Amino acid sequence: MTTRAQGVIARWGDRLALPAMAPRISLGEGGTPCVESLTIGPSLGLASLHFKLEGLNPTGSFKDRGMVVAVANALHEGSRAIICASTGNTSASAAAYGGRFGLRTVVVVPRGHIASGKLVQARVHGATVVSVNGGFDLALRIVRELCERHPVTLVNSLNPNRIEGQKTAAFEIVDELGDAPDVLALPVGNAGNITAYWRGFREDHRDGRSTRLPRMFGGQASGAAPLVLGRPVDDPQTVATAIRIGNPASWQGAVDARDQSEGMIASVGDDAILDAQRRLARLEGIFCEPASAASLAVLERAVAEGAVAPGTHAVCVLTGNGLKDPGAVEAALTPIVEISSNAGALAHAIGL
């Protein structure tokens, strides 16, 4: 049996804070590859650059790692309903796992600020979708208030089971590469993922599975960079909808990961994010959603500023599949060439 088929709980259950009697559920999450860069890494002078392809999880994003653990615990506790606020990926994941395991699922999204592909996922899996006239931070506040008053399980990253599941990606990186990298770069929105990776790497180092701890480099969009500014952003704006968050729920966890690892959290503009997304697709064959590309954009900024030295071993976490938000890149694509139906016209169109 492959590690992918086993799922996160079956493979890593003894390292998760999950009750022994909780059900061992799965959609085949985890086991995503680290693909070595053939072009971008050498151009940056790195000893190696790998891309952790979290878009290959069942619903197309890293959220499945934590969601399966959160849902397993909810089932163990007898919950009949789960709820989340979401910019998209969490809603898709909650809806899929909730649907598969018989839980009523409600997702609350910011009106007009969610990629259509992610919204379709939540709806097709049968979730009740509610939109609010405001951003993610307002949606999360409303959801938290509801959970305090009603027997509904919150499955945002405030749920500690989410962080436990997401830390398994760090275990996989160490397994596949033989050690932790010198640098791990990843996008930062609600900041649960950077918190989880740092926890996973520290546990591996403590247990002797790795000889080093990576420096953690987080990328925030310039228009949604509360951790860079040191204060919440009231109206976050970025094309990278997955990290369009103004007041991260795991703020302290992200700061701890940055400071304890001697890393950095920096902002990158939308142009840099979209450029990184296009180059990942054209040069490396990897189509990720815009937020994912913030990991490469922040790594490139760090290299340019001398914060990452030549000869470094680095990993960029690509958190979601590009098909989640194709509209973000369509405007910049080369137009489709229309021809008449003959080989001569085709030869002319392609310059032969």
N, C-alpha and C positions, 0 to 999 in steps of 0.2 A: 504494500500500500504506500502511495506517495505521501509526503508531508502535506501537500495541498489537499489531498482527499481527507486526511485526518481532521483538519480544522484546528483552530487556535486552542480550544479547550482540551481536545484529545492530546495534542502535542505538548502543550505547556501547562496543563492543569495543575501540576504540582508546584508551579511557580506563580500561580494566580491566587489572589485573596478571594477565593470562591469556596463556599461551603462544599464539603465532600459529597453531600446528598443532592446538590444542584444538578439538574439534568445536563448531560453531555451533548448539547445540541450543536449543529453546524450547518452552514451552507457551503462549506469548502473554502472558507476564508483563510488568509495567510498563505505562507509558502510562495510569496512573490519573489521574482528574481532580481538580482543586482546585475545589470547589464553594463559591461565596460564600454566607456566612450572610445570611439576610434578617431575622432576628429577634434572635438572641443577640448577635451582634457589635454592632449598634446599641445594644442595651440596656446593653452594657458601655462604651459611649462610644468604641469603637475606630473608626479610620478605615476599616479593613476587617478582616474575619475570613474566612478560607477554611479548608475542611476537606479534607485530602488523603485521599481514599477508598481506602486500601490494601486494604480488604475486597473490592475488585473484581478483585484478582489471581486467577489460576486456582483455587487452593485456598482462597481467601477470606481471605488474610492477606499481610502484607508479606514473610513469610519466603521467598516464591517468588523474589524478586529476588536474594537471596544464594544460594539453593539451586541455581538454574540454573547459576551460575558455579562453585559447589563441585562439582556433579555433572559439569559439563563438564571440569573439571580432573581429577577422579577417573577419568573415561573416558580422558582423554589419558595418564594415568599407568598405565593398564592395570588399575585396580582392578576387582574383581568384586563387592565388597560395601561398603555404607555403613552407618553406625550413628550414632544420636544419642540423647541424653537429652532429654526434652521435657516441658513442661507442656501440650502439645497441638498448637500451630500448627506447630512445627518437625517434629513426627512426621508430620502430614498432608502437609506439603510434601515431606519426604524420601521418603515412601511413593509419592507421585504421580510425582515425577521419577525415582525409582529404578525404579518399575514401567514407566514409559514407555521408559526407556533401558536396560532389561535388567540392572539391578543388584539383587542380593539386598539387601533393606533390613531392618534391625533397629532397632526403637525401644524405648527403655527409659523407662517412665513411673512417676511416683510413685503408688503404690496409693491409690485413692480421692481423688486430687487432680487429676483431669483431666476437663474437660467432656466429656459423652457424645458430643456431635457431633464433636468432634475425634478421639476414640478410634475412632469409627465410620469416619471418613475414613481413618485409618491402616490399619485392618483391611480396608476394601473395596478399597484399592489393593494389597493383597497383602503388606503388611509383616508380619514376625514381631514381635508385640508382647509385651514382657516387662515385668511390673510388679514394683517393689521396695517393700518395707515401709519407706518413708522418703520424704523430700522430694526435690525436684529436685536439690539440691546433692549428695546421696548418689548419686543416679542418674548424675549427670555424673561424679563421681569414679570410679565403677565402670566406666563407659564409657571414660574416659581410660586407666584401667589396662589394659583389654582391648586398646585400640588400640596400646599400647606393646608388647604381646606377640604380636599377631596382625596379619596383613595385611588390615586392615579400615580404611576411610577414615572418619575422624570428620567429621561435617558440622554440628556445632554451631558457634556463632559464634566459637569459638576457631580455627576454620579461617579463615585470612585471606581466602579467596575469598568467604566469606559477607559480610564487611564491604565488600569491593569491590563486590559486587552491590547491596548495600543503599544504598550512597552515591548510586546513580543516581536515587533519589527526590528528592534535593536538586537534581540537575541539572534534573529535570522541573519542579520548583517554579519555578526561575529562568526556564526556558523559557516556562512558561505565564503567570507573573505579570510577566515582564519584568525582574525583579530579585529578590534575596533579600528576605524580609520583615524587619521590625524584630525580631520575636520568633517563634521556632518552639517550640511546646509539644508534648511527646510523652510517652507512658508509659515508665517505666524499670523493667525487670525484670532480665534478664541483662546489660543495658546495651550490647549490641552495636549497637542501632539509633541511639542518641544518638551513639555513637562514629562510626558510618557517616555520618550526616547532617552532622556537623561536618566530617568529612573532605571530603565532597562540596562543601559550601559554601566551604570554604577553597580547594579546587582551582578552583572557579568564580571566586572572587575573585582568586586568583593569576593566572588566565588571562585576566582582564578581562571575563568573561562577566557579572559582577555588580559593582555599585558599593559594596555594603555586605555586612557579615557579620551574621547574626542573633544575638541573644542566645538562648541555649538554655535552655529551661525544662523540666525533667524532673519528672514526677509519679510518686511511689511511694505505694503503699497504706500506711496508718498501721501496719498489722500486718505489713508486709513492707518496711521502709524502712532497709536497712542503710547506704545512702549518706547518708541524713539523720542517722542515729545515729553514723556513723563507725565502725561495727563490724558483723561478720556477725550475722545473726539466726538462732538455732538452730532455731526452730519458726515460720516465717513463716505468717501467717494473713490471708487476704483473700478476698472473694467474687470478686475479679478474678484468676482462676486463672492467666492468662497472665503475671502479674507476681508470682506467689507464689514468690519466690526470695530466699533469705537471704544468699547470698554471690555476687554477680554476677561472672561470668567476665571481663567487660570493665570492671571497677571503675575502673582507672586511666584508661581512655579516657573514661569518663563524667565523672570528676573534671576531666580536662583540658578537655573540651568545656564544662563549667560554668565553670571558672575563666578559660579563655582567651577565652570569649565574654562574660564578665561577666554570666552568667546565674544560675540557681539550680536546685537540686533540692530539692523540698519534698514532704512527705507530705500526703495527703488521705484522709479517712475513707471507709469503704465507703458510708456514707449519701450522702456528697457524690458519689461515683463513680456510684452507682445513680441519683441525682437527675439528674446530668448526662446519663447514658445515656437516661433517659426524656425529658428535654427535647430532646435531639438528635432523638429519634424523633418527638415530637409537634410540635415547633416548626420543625424543619428537614427532616423527612422522611428522616432518616438513622438506620438501625438498626445500631449497632456493638456489639461485645462489651464487657463491663464494663471490661476493662483499657484499651481505646481511650479510653473516656470520662474516664480519669484525665488525659488531656491537656487537656480542657476544664476539668475540676475544678481543676487546678493553675493554669491561666491565670486562672480566675475568682478564685482565692485571691490570685494576684499582683496583679490589678487592685484587689481590695479592700484589700490592704496597701500600695498605692501603688508597687509594684515595676514596674508597667506603666502608663505614662501615657496619658491620653486622646489620641486621634489616632494611636495606634500601628497599624501594619499587622502583623497576626498570622496565623499558620497553625497549626492544630491537626492533628496526624497521627492519623488514626483507623486503627489498625493491623489490625483484624480485623472480619469480618462478624458481626452480632448473632446470626445463625442458628447460629453455632458453639456458643453457650451460652444457648439460650432459657430454660433453667430458672432462670437468675439473675433474670429479670424476671417470670416467670409469676405468682408469688405476689402481686405488687402490681397485677396487671391487673384491670380492671373485669370482673365476671362476665358470662358470655354470657347473654343474656336468652332464655328459652324461651317460645314462644307457640304457640297453636293455629293451624291452617293457614287463616287468612283475613285479608283486608286490614284489617278492623276491629281485630283483635287487634294487628296490626302498627302501626297508627296509634296505638293506645293505648300500646303499649310505647315508642314514640319520642316521645310527648308531642304528637301532632297531634290 
